[in-house]
């Protein structure tokens, strides 16, 4: 059974001859209750923070999935464009030997354009990955900053008996 601050506050000791000093017991219990209430409030605050950060992480994971799907779709379109261009070139070459040289030049030009598009998409993917990594890193710093807010608000360093959770770092 867990004790609540109210349980501690309402607990009464039996008084005996030469027993504990009631004022000292009451004073100690008030101190325990105050510390316990602080811990309960801090725990509730941390749970809310974890829920908020979890929701934000889910949003970013959804965005990341969407970006990955978009990149996969774009790569499929590029591949399809390549296949289509090659088939068109083959059909045109088969229709007229006289126009073969001109069609070959057009296909090579289109191929260069597609290669440029592929390079551009790769650069875009790298840039999006870099931006996403930086955004996640920024949010991680924000979470770390928010975790330290109670200590800053109290104007003191964390006490040795207050555990600090592990720090997570994003590496790139």
C-alpha positions in Angstrom: 0.0 0.0 0.0 1.4 3.4 -1.0 1.3 6.3 1.4 -0.2 9.5 0.2 0.6 12.9 1.7 -2.9 12.8 3.4 -2.1 9.4 5.0 1.1 10.8 6.5 -0.6 14.0 7.6 -3.5 12.1 9.3 -1.5 9.4 11.0 -1.5 9.7 14.7 0.9 8.0 17.1 -0.2 6.8 20.5 1.1 8.8 23.3 2.7 7.0 26.2 4.4 8.1 29.3 7.9 9.1 28.3 7.0 8.5 24.7 8.0 10.6 21.7 7.7 14.4 21.9 4.4 15.1 20.0 5.7 18.4 18.6 8.8 16.8 17.3 6.8 14.0 15.7 4.4 16.5 14.1 7.2 18.7 12.9 9.0 15.7 11.3 5.7 14.5 9.7 5.1 18.0 8.2 8.6 17.9 6.7 8.0 14.4 5.3 4.6 15.5 3.9 6.1 18.6 2.2 8.8 16.6 0.6 6.4 13.8 -0.4 4.0 16.3 -2.0 6.8 17.8 -4.0 7.8 14.4 -5.3 4.2 13.6 -6.2 3.8 16.9 -8.1 7.2 16.4 -9.9 6.3 12.9 -10.8 2.9 14.0 -12.3 4.7 16.8 -14.2 7.3 14.4 -15.6 4.5 12.0 -16.7 2.8 14.8 -18.6 6.2 15.8 -20.2 6.8 12.2 -21.3 3.3 12.0 -22.8 3.8 15.3 -24.7 7.2 14.3 -26.0 5.9 10.9 -27.0 3.1 12.6 -29.0 5.7 14.9 -30.7 7.9 11.9 -31.5 5.0 10.1 -33.1 4.3 13.1 -35.2 7.9 13.2 -36.4 7.9 9.5 -37.1 4.8 9.9 -39.2 6.4 12.8 -41.1 9.6 10.7 -41.6 7.5 7.8 -43.0 5.7 10.2 -45.4 9.0 11.6 -46.6 10.4 8.0 -47.1 7.3 7.1 -49.1 7.6 10.2 -51.2 11.3 9.5 -51.9 10.4 5.9 -52.8 7.6 7.1 -55.1 9.9 9.6 -56.7 12.6 7.0 -57.4 9.9 4.7 -58.9 8.8 7.6 -61.2 12.4 8.2 -62.3 12.8 4.5 -63.0 9.6 4.4 -65.0 10.6 7.5 -66.9 13.9 5.8 -67.8 12.2 2.7 -69.0 9.7 4.7 -71.0 12.4 6.8 -72.6 14.4 3.7 -73.6 11.3 2.0 -75.1 10.4 5.2 -77.1 14.0 5.4 -78.4 13.9 1.7 -79.5 10.5 2.2 -81.3 11.7 5.3 -83.1 14.9 3.6 -84.2 12.9 0.7 -85.6 10.6 3.0 -87.6 13.2 4.9 -89.6 16.9 4.2 -90.0 17.3 7.7 -91.5 16.0 9.4 -88.2 18.0 7.0 -86.0 20.8 9.4 -85.4 18.5 12.3 -84.4 16.5 10.0 -82.0 19.6 8.7 -80.4 20.7 12.2 -79.6 17.3 13.0 -78.1 17.4 9.9 -75.9 20.9 10.7 -74.7 19.8 14.3 -73.9 16.8 12.9 -72.0 19.1 10.5 -70.2 21.3 13.4 -69.1 18.2 15.2 -67.8 17.1 12.2 -65.9 20.6 11.7 -64.4 20.4 15.4 -63.3 17.0 14.8 -61.7 18.3 11.7 -59.9 21.2 13.7 -58.6 18.9 16.5 -57.5 16.6 14.0 -55.8 19.6 12.5 -54.0 20.7 15.9 -52.8 17.1 16.7 -51.7 17.0 13.4 -49.7 20.3 14.2 -48.0 19.1 17.7 -47.2 15.8 16.4 -45.8 17.7 13.8 -43.7 20.0 16.5 -42.4 17.2 18.8 -41.6 15.2 16.1 -39.9 18.2 15.0 -37.8 18.9 18.7 -36.8 15.2 19.1 -35.9 15.2 16.0 -33.7 18.4 17.1 -32.1 16.9 20.5 -31.4 13.9 18.9 -29.8 16.1 16.6 -27.7 18.0 19.7 -26.4 14.6 21.3 -25.6 13.5 18.2 -23.7 16.8 18.2 -21.7 16.3 21.9 -21.0 12.8 21.3 -19.8 13.9 18.5 -17.6 16.3 20.9 -15.9 13.7 23.6 -15.4 12.6 22.5 -11.9 16.2 22.8 -10.6 16.7 26.2 -12.3 13.4 27.4 -10.9 14.4 26.4 -7.4 17.7 28.2 -7.9 19.7 25.2 -6.8 21.7 22.2 -8.1 19.9 18.8 -8.1 20.5 17.1 -4.8 22.4 13.9 -4.7 19.3 12.0 -3.5 17.3 13.1 -6.6 18.0 10.7 -9.4 18.5 12.1 -12.9 17.5 10.0 -15.9 19.9 9.0 -18.6 20.7 11.4 -21.3 20.0 10.4 -24.9 22.1 11.9 -27.7 21.5 11.9 -31.4 24.5 11.2 -33.5 24.9 11.9 -37.2 
